[in-house]
Structures are given as structure tokens and as C-alpha cells.
Amino acid sequence: MKDPQLFSYLHNSPFLFNYNWKDRAQLEHKILFNVESKLTNNFTLVKLQTKGSQTKCGKFFSKDDLIYSCRDCAMDATCVLCSKCFFASDHDGHSTSFRTSPGGGCCDCGDNEAWKVPINCKLHLDSQTPRSNIEHQRNYLDSLPSVTLALLYDLIDSMRSTIYTVLDFIVSTLATSPLSHSTPRSEKDIESGDLEYDEMEDNYLKGRKCPYCVILWNDEVHSFQEVISQVTLATRCTEEEAKRIAESVDLYGRDIIATSTSIPELLSIAKKIDEIRLIVTIRSCSGVFREIVAGILLKWLQELPSKLLQYELKDYLLEANILSFACRQIICEELMEMPSYYQNLQQLHCSVFSRDDEILKIEEEEWRQSKDLIVNTGVQEESENFHIANASPFLRRCIVDHLLLFDCKLWKVSRHDLRQLFVNTCLVGDDEYKKKLGILFLTDVFKCYYFFIPSGSVYS
């Protein structure tokens, strides 16, 4: 169930913070303080002296990370370990090798299906029995005294409401983001790109003009010096400031280079940047601010299960991993729920995609093909009770569906955090959710291809 108060706070954050995103650390602190207060409600968490242990690693590999293989232990060459898990496990006398990662994939420590024999990782001591570990956690919950269990369920309800609200905010924010990153040519292009009318913003501005901003995107094509020179020329900033912008774009995937209430002024800057084919967009400050908040929450969400390993419920003796286990299960369950705004079909049609008519024409054919693939993989019977498998895909997309399709709207760091969210929850948790995520990806692959190939989005 969505928390209306928390959702309203997140949605109105551009006005509460007066569009001030420059002090990122302070913004992140204030946003997460309010979110985490809702997460724990009136319960007090205290830090453990000894951190609980995860049963799976799931480290997501970045470009140039070292990855290790063991021919004697691995099922095949795709089963790999991160450096920490490799040196914490037993491979004496084995045929091992290492290489640098091109980026993507994750450590398979703890995945029972990846290894022929137990690798005995000291960092994930229970990693060889993930299924029994999940059953143990469930049996442990059932064995708790009724008073403790009732309080724990109150906390879980609070966590569930907060996590769903955060996910719903992320989806509703990205739903109004542009599908492609292209330089606008006129005021009409910019204003038509703002898909959501905001009465709160009208009240906040009180007749003043809505502020807009120019966003520069990373493209892995232009050199640092090209970017610095063109930004200096277009915005008339110092070379030092242009260098900071170039480094930020490379690190995060995008950065704001100018803000103004004068759209012609921003168009002039954007067109100057576009002269050397750098990717630049213009959006309302409120929309960009919400995207920044959504990025902060995405990172917080993917780190939350690991973070909760360090805490326990004050005055109640519980196993160290129980809060992390409950959090991971809740995130997995809520990812499979529908975002609250999907019920408003008119809003969904006009705000989520700019090519709805084309999508609707190919929807049924693609869905038929994807269902045929599901049948051929032999998972149809297991997915019969899973609502996505038998629902109209456009009207019944769950949060995972939206996040997969919104990948082309994200920037470098948020795309990484989204993938890490799937790894840290669905892929390292209960096998049931690993299977569901696979089914969802399979049914969405045609849409992903349709969006990614023609959109011109830069994946870096």
C-alpha cells in the first residue's frame, strides 16, 4: 500500500528544496532521513557489533574489475568469482585463471547451480545451501513468540509501504521522462516534452516563469578536451568549471550545464553544444530534480538489504540476518506489483511512451511470440499463477516491466544501480523471484529491442 504522505513529499521535493540540487550530499541526507524514518516507523534499530553474513555475493562487475574462474569447481566458463570470494574460497591445486571484466555480470558465489562442488567461501558460509537458508529464515519467523512476531510484522508492514512508495515514485517519475535524448529545436519541442501538468508547481511559482535546464549526456565518443572547449564556448564558463562538468558527465552519465527561465537562451546553448554532435537535452527543473531524487532512491534501495545486515531491532533478540532477509523478500514482492498510476489508462497512454500507437499495433503479435517462447522453455506451468504470464501486457505491466523498458531513459550511474537492484534482490534471493524475473525479461525482450535500437540512446 502506498504511503500518500511520503509520495507527496518526494513528488513535491523540487519546491521544498527550491530546485537546489547543487549540494548533492545535503539533498541525499535530507531525502533519505525522511524515507528511512518512514521505513522503521516508531521502531528503533541498533547497530550490531558483528555484521550479519549474506549467503550470496552478487557483486556486480564494473569495467576492468578482476574476475576469477576455476575449471575444477565451475559448471562452465561463465561461472566466475570476484577477487574477494576467490581468495576466501578453496581452490588449492585447481586449474584457475583470471581476466578483466568488460563490464556486466556478477559474482556467482552462493549460486548453487554454478558449482560442481562446494567452494567453501569464508565470506558466505551458508552459500552452499541457499534454499535451506531461506526455509530456515521462514521457520525461524514462525517460531517467534506471538508478541515479538506481531511487532515484527508491524515493522514489515511499514517497510513494505515505504518500499512500494519509493518504487512507485521512481516509476511515475521516469514515466514522464523523454524516451529519447535529442536536442530540441524550438520552444514547442521543449514544452511538449513536459508530459505532466503540476498544479503544485503552478502554486509554487505564483505566476513566475517555469525554470528549465540544459543537460549534457555522456556519449563515449568525444574527448575530454572537446567537451571542455565546447561547454566553455556555449556557456561562457571558466575552463575549470567546464572541466568539472566533463568529469561529472563521464562519472555519472550526465550533468546540468545551465538553468534559466529564458527558453531561447537555453536553446542557444543547446544548439552550440550540438554543433559537434554532443548529446544535449532541455527539461523543466522540476522534472530533472525528481529524476535526481529517483536516482538517489534507486541507489538506496539496491544497498538496503546489505545495509540492514548491520542492524537489529532494539530490545528484541532476533537473528542478525532476519531484517535483511525480510527486506529482500519485500523488495522482490513489490517489484512484481503494479505501479499505482497504471489504473489511469489515459495518463498511461499519454505519459509513458511517445510511440504508443505503434506499440499497440505490434503488442499482440509480440506478446504471442513471447508466450510461444515461454511455452518452449517449459516454464509456463510454473508461471500460471504469475499475473504477467496471462495478462494484457500494456495494461498489466508490473514495476519490473516498467523499469526494464525505462532503461533507455536512465543515465550511467542509475542504469548501474538498477541492474544492481535486480542482482541484490531477485537474483540472490529466493529462486522463485529469479525465475519470475527471467520470465519478465523474456516477455519484455521484444519491447526492449524496439526501444533501444531506434532511440539513439547512449549506453555507457
C-alpha positions, 0 to 999 in steps of 0.5 A: 500500500502506498504511503500518500504522505511520503509520495507527496513529499518526494513528488513535491521535493523540487519546491521544498528544496527550491530546485537546489540540487547543487549540494548533492550530499545535503539533498541525499541526507535530507531525502533519505532521513525522511524515507528511512524514518518512514521505513522503521516507523516508531521502531528503533534499530541498533547497530550490531557489533558483528555484521550479519553474513549474506549467503550470496555475493552478487557483486556486480562487475564494473569495467576492468574489475578482476574476475576469477574462474576455476575449471575444477569447481565451475559448471562452465566458463561463465561461472566466475568469482570476484577477487574477494570470494576467490581468495576466501574460497578453496581452490588449492591445486585447481586449474584457475585463471583470471581476466578483466571484466568488460563490464556486466555480470556478477559474482556467482558465489552462493549460486548453487547451480554454478558449482560442481562442488562446494567452494567453501567461501569464508565470506558466505558460509551458508552459500552452499545451501541457499534454499535451506537458508531461506526455509530456515529464515521462514521457520525461524519467523514462525517460531517467534513468540506471538508478541515479538512476531506481531511487532515484527510484522508491524515493522514489515508492514511499514517497510513494505509501504515505504518500499512500494512508495519509493518504487512507485515514485521512481516509476511515475517519475521516469514515466514522464521522462523523454524516451529519447535524448535529442536536442530540441529545436524550438520552444514547442519541442521543449514544452511538449516534452513536459508530459505532466501538468503540476498544479503544485508547481503552478502554486509554487511559482505564483505566476513566475516563469517555469525554470528549465535546464540544459543537460549534457549526456555522456556519449563515449565518443568525444574527448575530454578536451572537446567537451571542455572547449565546447561547454566553455564556448556555449556557456561562457564558463571558466575552463575549470568549471567546464572541466568539472562538468566533463568529469561529472558527465563521464562519472555519472552519465550526465550533468546540468550545464545551465538553468534559466527561465529564458527558453531561447537562451537555453536553446542557444546553448543547446544548439552550440553544444550540438554543433559537434554532435554532443548529446544535449537535452532541455527539461523543466527543473522540476522534472530533472530534480525528481529524476535526481531524487529517483536516482538517489532512491534507486541507489538506496534501495539496491544497498538496503538489504546489505545495509540492514545486515548491520542492524537489529531491532532494539530490545528484541533478540532476533537473528542478525540476518532476519531484517535483511532477509525480510527486506529482500523478500519485500523488495522482490514482492513489490517489484512484481506489483503494479505501479499505482498510476497504471489504473489511469489508462489515459495518463498511461497512454499519454505519459509513458511512451511517445510511440504508443500507437505503434506499440499497440499495433505490434503488442499482440503479435509480440506478446504471442511470440513471447508466450510461444517462447515461454511455452518452449522453455517449459516454464509456463506451468510454473508461471500460471499463477504469475499475473504477467504470464496471462495478462494484457501486457500494456495494461498489466505491466508490473514495476519490473516491466516498467523499469526494464523498458525505462532503461533507455531513459536512465543515465550511467550511474542509475542504469548501474544501480538498477541492474544492481537492484535486480542482482541484490534482490531477485537474483540472490534471493529466493529462486522463485523471484529469479525465475519470475524475473527471467520470465519478465525479461523474456516477455519484455525482450521484444519491447526492449529491442524496439526501444533501444535500437531506434532511440539513439540512446547512449549506453555507457 
